Amino acid sequence: MARSERLAAGSASPSALPGTLRPTRPPRMTRAAADVAAVAWASFLAACAASLIAFAIFDPGRLAEASEVIDHIDRMAGYGLGFLFFWVIGLVAGGLSVLLIRSSRREARQQATTGALD
């Protein structure tokens, strides 16, 4: 009886057959890695929206023409720098939010355990 016939008959599972690979689960992310990924993705989307709104109103080329300090930056560099600026602002805001949420939960857990012991 061939292996495919045994599988069809239900006599053996694919992982029980010699020479077959068992399906493995992908490794789970740690909580810190999940927090970093969530903050990075949310801040990226926020930077996209902020860039869309800001550059619909302001033209980086005209801003460079009006300024004496940044006269050597072209329009595309202005778009890129603006997007990076918005992304960093989103990263800082999201990172601080996660930090504050984690610290408040930690404090609540500590108060609950010390209150239970009193």
ZIZIUR-V331194 format. One record per residue. RES is the residue in one letter. NEAR is the number of other C-alpha atoms within 12 Angstrom. D_LAST is the distance of its C-alpha to the last C-alpha in Angstrom with 1 decimal. Layout:
RES_NEAR_D_LAST, RES_NEAR_D_LAST
//
This chain:
M_10_69.7, A_11_68.5, R_19_64.9, S_14_65.0, E_13_66.5, R_15_63.7, L_16_61.1, A_13_63.0, A_12_63.2, G_13_59.4, S_16_60.0, A_18_57.9, S_19_55.2, P_19_56.0, S_15_53.3, A_16_54.8, L_17_58.2, P_11_59.1, G_9_59.5, T_12_57.4, L_11_54.3, R_12_51.1, P_10_49.5, T_8_46.5, R_7_43.7, P_6_43.5, P_7_40.6, R_10_37.5, M_13_36.5, T_10_33.3, R_12_31.0, A_15_32.2, A_13_35.8, A_14_35.3, D_23_33.9, V_23_36.8, A_19_39.3, A_21_38.0, V_28_38.0, A_24_41.4, W_20_43.0, A_24_41.7, S_30_42.8, F_26_46.2, L_22_46.7, A_26_45.8, A_30_48.2, C_24_50.9, A_19_50.5, A_25_50.3, S_28_53.4, L_19_55.3, I_17_54.7, A_20_55.2, F_25_58.4, A_12_59.8, I_12_59.8, F_19_60.4, D_22_63.0, P_28_62.0, G_20_65.7, R_18_66.3, L_22_63.2, A_21_64.5, E_17_67.9, A_15_66.5, S_13_64.5, E_11_66.0, V_10_63.0, I_18_62.8, D_17_66.4, H_17_66.6, I_22_64.1, D_18_65.7, R_21_64.5, M_16_63.0, A_19_61.0, G_26_59.7, Y_28_58.5, G_20_56.7, L_20_55.2, G_28_54.0, F_28_52.4, L_22_50.6, F_23_49.5, F_28_48.0, W_28_46.4, V_25_44.7, I_22_43.4, G_28_42.0, L_28_40.5, V_20_38.7, A_20_37.5, G_26_36.3, G_25_34.7, L_17_32.8, S_19_31.7, V_23_30.4, L_19_28.6, L_14_26.9, I_15_25.9, R_17_24.5, S_14_22.5, S_14_21.0, R_14_20.1, R_14_18.6, E_15_16.4, A_14_15.4, R_14_14.5, Q_14_12.4, Q_14_10.5, A_13_10.2, T_12_9.0, T_11_6.4, G_11_5.3, A_9_5.6, L_8_3.8, D_7_0.0
//
